[in-house]
């Protein structure tokens, strides 16, 4: 197993950093054990949502079969973003003739790997919710951690040491099968496990050492972030760092599902037609941590008069957050008077597909306990929506006009900046007042949304949204 802690891209790490990394690894061993002597075996299982992408899920078992068309989509359940990006990879791999295999490292409960990731995920979700509730916590701790703390090369050194404990989960898998990771931990684990071809699909537009996995090919969604990653900008402000070597990082474009890209032109035209008719559809989607419900409340209250006049429609996806749904329904009784898809993925999917061409009105709410349904229904509803209301996260890169509400974590700010510069999204509306102002503008003046759709078509001509296809091609080329 290669030591990716002592040096990172040729940059020697201080002894105190190496010592701290080892202490962190030892702490996790003490807390969760070390399963290095266990030989895990696997089977492939169908999962209803993934099945539509011709994707099978890797689970514990003993009869998994892999062939020359197999490709691992390594991911983790941490929020919704890494799942959503992984779904885009699976979709485009399927479209290009490959057999995607869903490998969620956070779903094998008896493994040391999953125990560590679940622990980290719980901490991150708790931090996101606290940052949403406390401006002081957000300003003093959460924003600096997400923008500067995760940026440090020393942080990556520690992660690499911990990832050595994750590699054993992958030990028995065939190392010649291409491995695409939508988080650095699966990429690091795959490199440590000895996979021949690992592609690390970086989600964020802000260069952070958190996302590095030396030994993999790093891909980025924006030209602007290429230079920052290449030179490891700001990752150690005490010295000049050696850059990433040639071939270690590639620009691909935005990670978007095949179903959205191949229907982009016709969906955009239908969107323009609805806007010109004066009825706009808003898709409001709750993130994986379930934060920002106060902002959601203000968005819905602002839209209500327009909905009652038949000039706006609301698609509200609360994901798997029943508590958020119950709170919003109590605050806004009109939500309960609309159509509610409660753990009805089949019905929700049928509705989303029909709404692409059919007229709809009122409020539609979607709640799914199943994580795959909770995430993917947003993708299905996107095709029938005119405005996506979202924090500037992984959804910043999707080809639909976007209204950005306040971020959760400093790194997300750069997703909104990029989208705004491309012309397919607003600037980040940091307050409820700014958000409400933008809704009023979109409702009263068609120009802003029509312009966004023009930019989406232009971006499409330039291949901006082809990133997931390009990642698959990188992973599978000889």
Secondary structure as the mmCIF struct_conf table of DSSP 4:
data_model
#
loop_
_struct_conf.conf_type_id
_struct_conf.id
_struct_conf.beg_label_comp_id
_struct_conf.beg_label_asym_id
_struct_conf.beg_label_seq_id
_struct_conf.end_label_comp_id
_struct_conf.end_label_asym_id
_struct_conf.end_label_seq_id
BEND BEND1 UNK A 5 UNK A 6
STRN STRN1 UNK A 7 UNK A 8
TURN_TY1_P TURN_TY1_P1 UNK A 9 UNK A 10
STRN STRN2 UNK A 11 UNK A 12
HELX_LH_PP_P HELX_LH_PP_P1 UNK A 13 UNK A 14
HELX_RH_AL_P HELX_RH_AL_P1 UNK A 15 UNK A 32
TURN_TY1_P TURN_TY1_P2 UNK A 36 UNK A 37
STRN STRN3 UNK A 42 UNK A 45
HELX_RH_AL_P HELX_RH_AL_P2 UNK A 48 UNK A 51
TURN_TY1_P TURN_TY1_P3 UNK A 52 UNK A 54
STRN STRN4 UNK A 56 UNK A 60
BEND BEND2 UNK A 61 UNK A 62
TURN_TY1_P TURN_TY1_P4 UNK A 68 UNK A 69
STRN STRN5 UNK A 70 UNK A 75
BEND BEND3 UNK A 78 UNK A 78
TURN_TY1_P TURN_TY1_P5 UNK A 79 UNK A 80
HELX_RH_AL_P HELX_RH_AL_P3 UNK A 81 UNK A 95
TURN_TY1_P TURN_TY1_P6 UNK A 96 UNK A 97
STRN STRN6 UNK A 99 UNK A 104
TURN_TY1_P TURN_TY1_P7 UNK A 105 UNK A 106
BEND BEND4 UNK A 107 UNK A 107
TURN_TY1_P TURN_TY1_P8 UNK A 109 UNK A 110
BEND BEND5 UNK A 111 UNK A 111
HELX_RH_AL_P HELX_RH_AL_P4 UNK A 112 UNK A 133
HELX_RH_AL_P HELX_RH_AL_P5 UNK A 135 UNK A 137
HELX_RH_PI_P HELX_RH_PI_P1 UNK A 138 UNK A 142
HELX_RH_AL_P HELX_RH_AL_P6 UNK A 143 UNK A 144
HELX_RH_PI_P HELX_RH_PI_P2 UNK A 145 UNK A 149
TURN_TY1_P TURN_TY1_P9 UNK A 150 UNK A 151
HELX_RH_AL_P HELX_RH_AL_P7 UNK A 153 UNK A 163
TURN_TY1_P TURN_TY1_P10 UNK A 164 UNK A 166
HELX_RH_3T_P HELX_RH_3T_P1 UNK A 167 UNK A 170
TURN_TY1_P TURN_TY1_P11 UNK A 171 UNK A 172
BEND BEND6 UNK A 173 UNK A 173
TURN_TY1_P TURN_TY1_P12 UNK A 175 UNK A 176
BEND BEND7 UNK A 177 UNK A 177
STRN STRN7 UNK A 178 UNK A 181
BEND BEND8 UNK A 182 UNK A 183
HELX_RH_AL_P HELX_RH_AL_P8 UNK A 184 UNK A 193
TURN_TY1_P TURN_TY1_P13 UNK A 194 UNK A 194
BEND BEND9 UNK A 196 UNK A 196
STRN STRN8 UNK A 198 UNK A 201
BEND BEND10 UNK A 205 UNK A 206
HELX_RH_3T_P HELX_RH_3T_P2 UNK A 209 UNK A 211
TURN_TY1_P TURN_TY1_P14 UNK A 214 UNK A 215
BEND BEND11 UNK A 216 UNK A 216
STRN STRN9 UNK A 217 UNK A 220
BEND BEND12 UNK A 221 UNK A 221
HELX_RH_AL_P HELX_RH_AL_P9 UNK A 223 UNK A 230
TURN_TY1_P TURN_TY1_P15 UNK A 231 UNK A 234
BEND BEND13 UNK A 235 UNK A 235
TURN_TY1_P TURN_TY1_P16 UNK A 237 UNK A 238
BEND BEND14 UNK A 239 UNK A 239
HELX_LH_PP_P HELX_LH_PP_P2 UNK A 240 UNK A 245
TURN_TY1_P TURN_TY1_P17 UNK A 246 UNK A 247
BEND BEND15 UNK A 248 UNK A 248
STRN STRN10 UNK A 249 UNK A 251
HELX_RH_AL_P HELX_RH_AL_P10 UNK A 258 UNK A 262
TURN_TY1_P TURN_TY1_P18 UNK A 263 UNK A 263
HELX_RH_AL_P HELX_RH_AL_P11 UNK A 264 UNK A 277
TURN_TY1_P TURN_TY1_P19 UNK A 278 UNK A 278
STRN STRN11 UNK A 280 UNK A 285
TURN_TY1_P TURN_TY1_P20 UNK A 288 UNK A 289
HELX_RH_AL_P HELX_RH_AL_P12 UNK A 293 UNK A 308
TURN_TY1_P TURN_TY1_P21 UNK A 309 UNK A 310
BEND BEND16 UNK A 311 UNK A 311
STRN STRN12 UNK A 312 UNK A 317
TURN_TY1_P TURN_TY1_P22 UNK A 319 UNK A 320
HELX_RH_AL_P HELX_RH_AL_P13 UNK A 322 UNK A 331
TURN_TY1_P TURN_TY1_P23 UNK A 333 UNK A 333
HELX_RH_AL_P HELX_RH_AL_P14 UNK A 334 UNK A 337
BEND BEND17 UNK A 338 UNK A 338
STRN STRN13 UNK A 339 UNK A 342
BEND BEND18 UNK A 343 UNK A 343
HELX_RH_AL_P HELX_RH_AL_P15 UNK A 345 UNK A 355
TURN_TY1_P TURN_TY1_P24 UNK A 356 UNK A 357
BEND BEND19 UNK A 358 UNK A 358
STRN STRN14 UNK A 362 UNK A 367
BEND BEND20 UNK A 369 UNK A 370
HELX_RH_AL_P HELX_RH_AL_P16 UNK A 371 UNK A 382
TURN_TY1_P TURN_TY1_P25 UNK A 383 UNK A 384
BEND BEND21 UNK A 386 UNK A 386
STRN STRN15 UNK A 387 UNK A 391
BEND BEND22 UNK A 392 UNK A 393
HELX_RH_3T_P HELX_RH_3T_P3 UNK A 394 UNK A 397
BEND BEND23 UNK A 398 UNK A 400
STRN STRN16 UNK A 402 UNK A 405
BEND BEND24 UNK A 408 UNK A 409
HELX_RH_3T_P HELX_RH_3T_P4 UNK A 410 UNK A 412
HELX_RH_AL_P HELX_RH_AL_P17 UNK A 413 UNK A 422
TURN_TY1_P TURN_TY1_P26 UNK A 423 UNK A 423
BEND BEND25 UNK A 424 UNK A 424
STRN STRN17 UNK A 425 UNK A 428
BEND BEND26 UNK A 431 UNK A 431
HELX_RH_AL_P HELX_RH_AL_P18 UNK A 432 UNK A 444
TURN_TY1_P TURN_TY1_P27 UNK A 446 UNK A 446
HELX_RH_AL_P HELX_RH_AL_P19 UNK A 447 UNK A 461
TURN_TY1_P TURN_TY1_P28 UNK A 462 UNK A 465
HELX_RH_AL_P HELX_RH_AL_P20 UNK A 467 UNK A 476
#
